[in-house]
Amino acid sequence: MTDYYLAMLQQFQKDKGLLGDIFAQAMPRFNNPVNLKKVITMIDIEEWSGLDVDVKAEAFEGLLEKAASEGKKGAGQYFTPRVLIQTMVRLTQPDPLKQKEMKICDPACGTGGFLVAAYEYLMEKTRGVIPVDEIKRIKESTYYGQDLVPRPRRLALMNLFLHGLKPIIHLGDTIDEPERGERFDIILTNPPFGTKGAGQAPVRDDFTISTSNKQLNFVQHILTVLKPGGRAAVVLPDNCLFEDKAADVFEILMADCNLHTILRLPRGTFIPYANAQANVIFFQKGRPTEKVWIYDCRSNIPGCTKKDRPLTAEMFADFEKCFGKDPNGGSKRTDQGPEGRFRSFTMDDIKQRHYKLDIKWLKDDTLDDPNDLPEPAELIAEAKGELEGVMADLDAIAAMLEMG
């Protein structure tokens, strides 16, 4: 049985299509044939051919989520909480039936959560009914991605395959390799956090600002590959809104795009996958920014925890209401003033702040009460984010000094 299992995997690897990509480098993990027999027996109980595609896909996503939450050895670095993904998808409205040839992309796709959620949005909107003449286009020419690491790419391919899709997911370094010339209408992404592997700035002609900050380079990449009129929702850590290079990148972004909305995420949003304070920026390419709306979903709100206070859709309900129904940020909005959570800032305000967008106006009482402080891991993550921003500034100053 174990010999046959190995031979079957090797046969899949020879496939020149999607299955070959999914099973590339796959190796048997069963050292004991008895355990393999147990797994086969358990699987054999179910009538898989009679199950709906969605059931199989849900099962696989459940396994991905479980792996992501199991600490450092899991897939946490490739996983964004589904609740946050769904909010970003609902607000950007990736509907390929509304626009012919729409292409949806996640340039740091991990296990494919954003692409799956974009397809599920379409299925929910159409109640699972797609016109016959549109099925091939939507299932084979709409969903694109890229990841640096082979394993999450294979998981993403399998994830989308189990949803009935044949995606195009490249393996490679999104920000170091030359861009492929592909252009997209919708970009939904959560670029990898941290500074690992960010020792030097990538050399690309389309990157106006030279920086070793990976997330800021992803923003520059998105500026290149987003079509005029296209829209994006991008998760960025706090330091990407205030370090000097960030100001330079956002000055360019706001000249080319309408950066209409920023969401300050609750503390602990990525618990248990990671500890990082972050934001989501929403923008549309093709016209300059006139006003930036910021929603503070962090101040005076208890941080999320794995068990007692997990991230829920209700936490973003008021933000979605304030955002409005226009995916390009054009809905009528109300500035709630200094005591409210939703405020607008003109370009004059932004320029006076030297394009630094870590704008806070609410006094966070939770930080003053020693009995109600955030978890130590959250405070450490916040401090690390600020220190990374300071280090980037110091590196820039040191580089200028070396140049005289």
Summary of the structure (lengths in Angstrom):
residues: 404
radius of gyration: 22.2
end to end distance: 69.2
largest distance: 72.7
contacts: 1221
relative contact order: 0.10
helix: 44%
strand: 14%
